[in-house]
């Protein structure tokens, strides 16, 4: 998988009520800016979609922090896709386009994520590992 070098770590906490408000206020405009179609489809099948959108938002933020870039010119919201393992249901981050290019340039071999929910919050942690280029 990797040589075990930790290249970056990130964490993010999202208030579920805030996500519910954003979705109610901005609807598809917000969803299309931040979430890919498969992510939206997954969330919309749930009884409380905003809880799952909050979790995916937290994962994306945590990954961007692990890279030390945040979102902007380096890569955007749609360059990280939160997917579920078909067997275990565990979340993972699939890098797309610009994020994949950055990972390749930095020697990243894996992006590990952990996601947890409570009634009020979603929290995610991301760890990027690979081969140190130093």
JOFENZI-V686377 format. One record per residue. N is the residue number from 1. RES is the residue in one small letter. PSI is psi in radians with two decimals (none if undefined). OMEGA is omega in radians with two decimals (none if undefined). Layout:
n->[N | N]
res->[RES | RES]
psi->[PSI | PSI]
omega->[OMEGA | OMEGA]
This chain:
n->[1 | 2 | 3 | 4 | 5 | 6 | 7 | 8 | 9 | 10 | 11 | 12 | 13 | 14 | 15 | 16 | 17 | 18 | 19 | 20 | 21 | 22 | 23 | 24 | 25 | 26 | 27 | 28 | 29 | 30 | 31 | 32 | 33 | 34 | 35 | 36 | 37 | 38 | 39 | 40 | 41 | 42 | 43 | 44 | 45 | 46 | 47 | 48 | 49 | 50 | 51 | 52 | 53 | 54 | 55 | 56 | 57 | 58 | 59 | 60 | 61 | 62 | 63 | 64 | 65 | 66 | 67 | 68 | 69 | 70 | 71 | 72 | 73 | 74 | 75 | 76 | 77 | 78 | 79 | 80 | 81 | 82 | 83 | 84 | 85 | 86 | 87 | 88 | 89 | 90 | 91 | 92 | 93 | 94 | 95 | 96 | 97 | 98 | 99 | 100 | 101 | 102 | 103 | 104 | 105 | 106 | 107 | 108 | 109 | 110 | 111 | 112 | 113 | 114 | 115 | 116 | 117 | 118 | 119 | 120 | 121 | 122 | 123 | 124 | 125 | 126 | 127 | 128 | 129 | 130 | 131 | 132 | 133 | 134]
res->[x | x | x | x | x | x | x | x | x | x | x | x | x | x | x | x | x | x | x | x | x | x | x | x | x | x | x | x | x | x | x | x | x | x | x | x | x | x | x | x | x | x | x | x | x | x | x | x | x | x | x | x | x | x | x | x | x | x | x | x | x | x | x | x | x | x | x | x | x | x | x | x | x | x | x | x | x | x | x | x | x | x | x | x | x | x | x | x | x | x | x | x | x | x | x | x | x | x | x | x | x | x | x | x | x | x | x | x | x | x | x | x | x | x | x | x | x | x | x | x | x | x | x | x | x | x | x | x | x | x | x | x | x | x]
psi->[-0.90 | 3.07 | 0.07 | 0.04 | 2.20 | 2.08 | -0.35 | 2.73 | 2.59 | 2.69 | 2.61 | 2.54 | 2.25 | 2.33 | 2.15 | -0.68 | -0.64 | -0.73 | -0.73 | -0.74 | -0.75 | -0.75 | -0.69 | -0.67 | -0.77 | -0.31 | -2.29 | -0.56 | -0.79 | -0.84 | -0.80 | -0.44 | -0.55 | -0.55 | 2.41 | 2.80 | -0.74 | -0.61 | -0.76 | -0.76 | -0.77 | -0.89 | -0.69 | -0.27 | -0.10 | 2.68 | -0.62 | 1.40 | -0.65 | -0.51 | -0.67 | -0.60 | -0.72 | -0.75 | -0.77 | -0.65 | -0.79 | -0.72 | -0.81 | -0.77 | -0.79 | -0.73 | -0.77 | -0.62 | -0.65 | -0.62 | -0.26 | 0.30 | -0.52 | -2.99 | 2.47 | -2.42 | -0.45 | -0.87 | 2.81 | -3.13 | -0.67 | 0.03 | -0.03 | 2.18 | 2.25 | 2.11 | 2.82 | 2.44 | 2.23 | -0.56 | -0.83 | -0.39 | -0.01 | 2.47 | 2.66 | 2.87 | 2.15 | 2.09 | 2.42 | 2.71 | -1.94 | -0.65 | -0.66 | -0.72 | -0.77 | -0.75 | -0.78 | -0.78 | -0.52 | 0.02 | 0.40 | 2.27 | -0.29 | 2.56 | 2.02 | 2.35 | 2.67 | 2.45 | 2.38 | 2.64 | 2.57 | -3.09 | -0.59 | -0.37 | 2.73 | 2.37 | 2.48 | 2.57 | 2.43 | 2.52 | 2.22 | 2.32 | 2.76 | -2.63 | 2.12 | 2.30 | 0.07 | none]
omega->[3.13 | 3.06 | 3.05 | 3.13 | 3.07 | -3.11 | 3.13 | 3.09 | 3.12 | 3.13 | 3.08 | 3.14 | -3.12 | 3.05 | -3.11 | 3.12 | 3.12 | 3.10 | 3.11 | 3.11 | 3.12 | 3.14 | 3.13 | -3.07 | -3.00 | 3.06 | -3.05 | -3.14 | 3.11 | -3.12 | -3.08 | 3.12 | -2.98 | -2.99 | 3.08 | -3.09 | 3.14 | 3.09 | 3.13 | -3.13 | 3.12 | -3.09 | -3.08 | 3.10 | -3.07 | -3.13 | 3.13 | -3.03 | -3.07 | 3.11 | -3.11 | 3.01 | 3.13 | 3.12 | 3.13 | 3.07 | -3.13 | 3.12 | -3.12 | 3.11 | -3.12 | 3.12 | 3.14 | 3.09 | 3.11 | 3.08 | 3.13 | -3.06 | -2.92 | 3.12 | -3.12 | -3.07 | -3.12 | 3.00 | -3.04 | -3.10 | -3.05 | 3.07 | 3.04 | 3.10 | 3.09 | -3.11 | 3.13 | 3.03 | -3.07 | -3.11 | -3.00 | -3.06 | -3.12 | 3.12 | 2.98 | -3.13 | 3.08 | -3.13 | -3.13 | 3.02 | -3.02 | 3.14 | 3.11 | 3.10 | 3.12 | 3.12 | 3.13 | -3.12 | -3.11 | 3.12 | -3.14 | 3.09 | 3.12 | 2.99 | -3.12 | 3.13 | 3.01 | -3.05 | 3.09 | 3.14 | 2.87 | 3.10 | -3.03 | -3.00 | 2.90 | 3.14 | 3.12 | 3.05 | 3.11 | 3.11 | 3.04 | -3.10 | 3.13 | -3.11 | 3.11 | -3.14 | 3.13 | none]
